[in-house]
């Protein structure tokens, strides 16, 4: 995957509230809601990872990172052998005839995700494809990917959204 993709300006605003721009999501992790996904907006690929949730898991905070080196269509193609896409949240059923094919697939996916950008935005909502609030990541915030998850952390993120 050597295709170069330029950043999509649709998300480069400092603030957004409304229906999520993430309507093409390949779900990689799920626990009573999406915890990890690769997403596409106008061809641009993004990596989304849950940072925190409330006690009822109704409010979740996600980190949004760009996958600038790969168009979303290439990620989609990687998963089509596991079924046809069903959006907004596609849950491909990964099945492999042997361990080597599974390892090859997971290594390829890992190599794409490990080249993600720093966290560009944080997103608050019940799920990644519903009504959300998105804020550009403040430069003075420590890497949110290293901060604690869970109910205690969601209060900090809610305050972040109230103060920005």
N, C-alpha and C positions, 0 to 999 in steps of 0.2 A: 504494500500500500504506500505509494509514493506520491499520490495526488496532493497538490497544494490547494488549500481552501482558504479564502480570506474570511475574516470575521464578519458575521452577519450583524448589521447595525440595528436589527429589530430589537435587540436586548441591551443595547449599550446605553440606555437611559439610566439615570440614577434611581428612579422610582417607577414602579408599575403596580397597579392593582386592578384586578379583573379576571376574566377567563384566561387561564394559563395559555401561553404560547406553545407549550409542550403538548402537542396532540398526536405525536408519533413517538411512542415510547416503547422500547424493548426492555422489558422488566428482567433484571438480573437477580434481584433479591426482593423478598416479600415476607413481611411479618405483620399480619393484620393491616396491611397497607404496603405500598411500595417503599423499599428501603434503599434500592440501588437500581439505576437504569441508564441506558444510553438513549438519547432523544434526538430528534431531528426537527429543526425549524428552518424552512425554506432551503433545505439541502445542507445546512450547517449541522454538524454533530456536536453533542454536548454529553458530558458525563454528570450524572446527578446522584448524590449520596446523602442519605439522611444523617443529620447531625444530632437531633434531639426530638423528643416527643413528650406530650403531656401524659398524665396518669391514665387517661382514658384512650390514649392514642388517637385522639380526634384532631389535635393540632400538632403538626410536624414541621420541623425546620430542615431544609435541605441546602447543601452546598451545590453550586452550579459551576461547572468548569467546561471550558471549550476543548474540543478535540480538533484542533485546527488542521492537523495533517491528514485527515481522512473525511471525505464527504459521507453524509449519513447513508446514502445509497449503498456504499461499500459495506457498512455495518449490517444493513438490512440484508444484503446478499449473503453475508456469512451465516445468517440464521434461516434462510428460506428452505434449506433442506430439512428443517424441523417443523415445517408447516407454513401456511399462508399467513401473512401479517393480518392482524385484527386490531385496529386502533380505536381509541387512543392508547390503551395499555395492552400491549401484546405480551403474552406469557408463553414463549416458545417452550415446547416440551423437548428438552434435550435428551436424545437417545443415541447411543453410539454402538456400532457392532463390535468394536474392540477397544481396548485400553489405549492403544497407540493413536487412534483417530480422536479419542476424547482428549488425550494429552496435547495433540497437535492443535485442536480447536481452542482449548483453554489457553495454551501458550500464545496463540495468535491474538486472541481477545485481550489477554493480559498485556501484550506488547502494544496494543492500541491504547488501552486505558492508562498505562504507565506514562504515556507521553501527554497526558492532560495538562492544561494550563493550571496556574494557581487558581484559587477560588476567585471567580469574578463577581458572582452574585450570591446572595442568600435568598431563599424562598420560603415563605410561611404559608401553610394551607393544610387542608385535610388530606389532599392527595396532589400529585404532581400535574394531573390533567384537569383539575377543577378550578374553582375560584382561588386565586393566590395573591399574595403580596410579594413583590420582588424588590430587593434593594441592592444597589451596587455595593460591593464589599469595601468597607472603609480601610484605608491604608494603614491605620494605626491598630487594627485588630490582629492579634496573634493568629496564626494559621488555625482556622476552625476545625480542620481535619484532625488535629491533635487534642482537641478539647473533649471533655467528658460528654457522654450522651445520656439520655434519659430524662426523667421528670424534673430533676433539679436544674438541668441545663436549659430547659425550654423557657423558663422565666427570664433568663438572661437574654435569650433571642427575642422574646416578645418585647422586652424593654428596648432592645436595639432597634426594632421596627418602630416603636413609639417615639424614639429620640432622633430618628433620621428623617 
